[in-house]
């Protein structure tokens, strides 16, 4: 299995593309995890509705229907088994596998690009955070370097009248 590096940034990468793909997966997982509380609420409501429906159903009637559909499915399976074309199935599987490999390669490249972007954003944020205290310290140092004579004199309070 060979890894592809089709991204135009491949020459500029600090780490292997697998690192960026893993970062892309992590960023994608984080995005999906942020949706979980809302999904849990929806599922809780749906489970409550289904529990109410289940308590109102007639179980023996559903068992009879399930047995009827099971017998029908068994007869249809036997009918279709006699009509199976093994060569056609094999060709279909090969074509499907090739398509899946192409999609997997595209997904991998997309994850690499997403990881590179997330990593670059993190580095930019860290660099900006590191530069901000340095800029503040530089401004303070410049203020301290000004000689006292150049600083404006503090205003004296007015004299009280005698």
N, C-alpha and C positions, 0 to 999 in steps of 0.2 A: 504494500500500500504506500503510495507516494503522496506527500503533502503538496498542495498547490499553493503558489504564491502569485496570484494574478493581480494583486493590488498594485497600483502605481507607486505606493509608498514603500515597497519591499526593500528598496535600497536604503531608505532612511530609518529603518526599524532598528531599535536598540535591542529588542528581544526577539526570539523566534515567533513565527506567526501563531503557533499553538498557544503561546502565552496570551496573545491578544484575543484569540478565539475563546480561551477560558475566561478572560476578562469580559468579553462580550456576553458569554453565557451568564456570568455572575450579574452583570448589569441588567440583563433581560429577566433573570430570576428575581432580582430586587424589584423591578418594575411590576412583575406579576404578584409578588408577595404583598405589595401595597394594596392590591385589589381584594385580598382575602377577607377582610372584615365585612365588606359589602356582600360578597358572595356567601359568606357564612350566614348572614341575616336572611338572604333569599332562600337558602337551602333549609333553614330552620322553619320558615313559613311554609315552604313546599312540603316538608316532612309532616308538619302538623295537618295540612290539608289531606295528604295521603293517608295518614293515620285515621282521620275522620271517615274517609271513604272506605277504608278497609274494615272498620268496625261496622259499617252499614251494609256490607255485602253478604250474600248467601254463599257460604263456603262449599257445600255439596254441589251446588249448581256449577260453580267454577271448576271443581274437580272433574265433573263429567265433561265439560267443554274441553278441558286440557287433555283428557284421555282421547276424546274424539279427534282433536287436532294432532295429537301425537301419532295416532294410527294413520291419519291422512298423510302426515309428513313421512312416515316410514314407507308407505306405499309409493309416494312420489320419489323418494330417494332411490328405491329399488328400480323404478322406471328410468331415472336419469343415469344410473350407474351403467345401464346397458347402452346408453347413447354417448358415453365418454370418448372423446378423441384425444388420446395421449399426446400425439405429435402437436396438435393445436395448443394444448395446455403447456407443453414444453416451450414452444415458440413464444407464447404469451408471457411465460415466466421470464424468459431471456430478455424480451423487450422491456418488460416491467423492471427488471433488475438494472438494465442499462439506464432507463429513465430515472430510477431511484438514485443511481450513482451520480448522474448529472445533477439532480436536485440536491443531493448531499454535498457535492462539491460547491455548488452555488451558496448553499446555506453556510458552509464552512467559511467561504470567502466573506459572506455578509457578517458573520460573527467576528471574523478577524477585523474587518473595517469598523464594526461597532466597538470592539475592544480597544482598537487604536484611538478612536475618538474619545472613549471614556477615560483612557489612560492620559491622553493629551490634555483633556479638561482638568483632570486631577492635578497634573503637573503644573498647568497654568494657574490653578487656584493656589497651589502651594507656593509657587513663585511669587504671586501677587501678595500673599500673606507674609512672605519673608521680606519682600521689598517695602511693605508699608511701615513696619517698625524702623527699618533702616532710614527711610525718608524722614520720619518724625525725629529720629536721633540726629540726623544731619541738620535739620532746621533748628533744633535746640542748640547744637554745637555752634552754628553760625551766629545765633543770638548771643551766645556767651563770648564769642570772639570780638564783638563790637566793643571798642574802648569806652570807658565811662563818660568821657567828654562828648562823645558823639551821641550818647543816649539823651533823650529829652529830659529836662529837669522836671522833677515832680512838683506839682502846684502846691504852694504853701497856702494854708488856710488864711482867710482875711483876719486882720487884727481887730480885736474887739475895741470899740470906741470907749474912751475914758470919760 
